[in-house]
Amino acid sequence: MSRMKFPRRYVIVLLTFICTNVCYIERVGFSIAYTVAADAIEVNQANKGMVLSMFYYGYVLSQVPGGWAAQRMGGRRVLLLSFLLWSLICGLTPLDANRVAILVLSRLFVGVAQGFIFPAIHTVLAQWVPPQERSRSVSLTTSGMYLGAAGGMLLFPSLVKHMGPQSVFFVEAVLGVAWSVIWLKFSSEPPRSDLPKVSISKVSSPEKIKAQAGGVVVPRTVKIPWRRIIFSLPVWAIVVNNFTFHYALYVIMNWLPTYFELALKLSLQDMGSSKMLPYFNMFIFSNVGGVVADHLITRKILSVTKTRKLLNTIGFVVSAVALMALPSFGTPSGTVICSSVSLGFLALGRAGFAVNHMDVAPKFASIVMGVSNTAGTLAGIVGVGLTGNILEAAKASNMDLKSSETWKTVFFVPGYLCIFSSVLFLVFSTGEKIFE
């Protein structure tokens, strides 16, 4: 009876939500702790950007291998191993801004380990979650990222102030190990009796077995259609929007603390709970987008294709406007409002592009996710590193980094990318299955 009230797949979705939560606590935590340590010894902005971007170099290396490993080994096992690895690295790494080589290698390997996580999550969700629940399930899972970022922004500045930057690494390692233990105890491979039933009246016997397993489990002998995936315009629409989403998110996540301290002359410790609002807004809007998308689809108000295009377009266009307005305010409250609107509507847009790979390729969800997330990770490398170089170039040109006008280029670049990506998705995306 308890199983009927709370299906096992809901437990899996909840655990993956906590998983993404912890991952982004780690990412925000390092950004905060390293920024404090680096500023204490006056590390220049280009070198700071290099260290901050090293995570994404490692992350990009393991996206496609992560999809392949999840396809072959199973998402449950891959998630456990990757979590244990990055937690161990965090626990053993000394946070000393003078020891650049150690920090670079640490961030590189943490990135490699975490790169396996999201392809594995999408393999797990594709096996457990039926099509009519995918938007809100994926939205809930990914919203854990934003709640984790919000929690990190709220708690870590005070932790760094009272216990030092190294304490952040210890907390992150403990959280990673704790989640691993919980995942090992409560997760499982999807038994057929626990999966929602689908109509199988018109399929042959071998296909019935796959349908009863959710219609998405890929036999290990199935050949992955790499060429079709690589040359598919709908897949490229997903890839480009993933790149843009993460470019904007990573630039704000890694450089907004510096913007507050330099341009607005306000430290994170002095901002109180307002510093978490952009990420908390993402958490809210991500789940709203998922619920709205599923409502539009299940009530047949709009087709899957039109639903994805509508939410993606609204999310990215509004986000672009807020990003380009941000440096014009030049006040802490204006910056918080603009960054909250921008990130919130970006999260709403995830109900478009981020779920779309499960529409077009449910059998190869982890593979398409791996390809797409590779682009998203490249955005971290390009965006975080490029922003540091933009600021150093501005400084070399005798521009004042303490003026919000100097930061316009930093926020205009992701704004223009949002507009371009929304148009591309509007033209080329589809909600129909194109990979059998």
Disulfide bonds with the S-S distance in Angstrom:
none
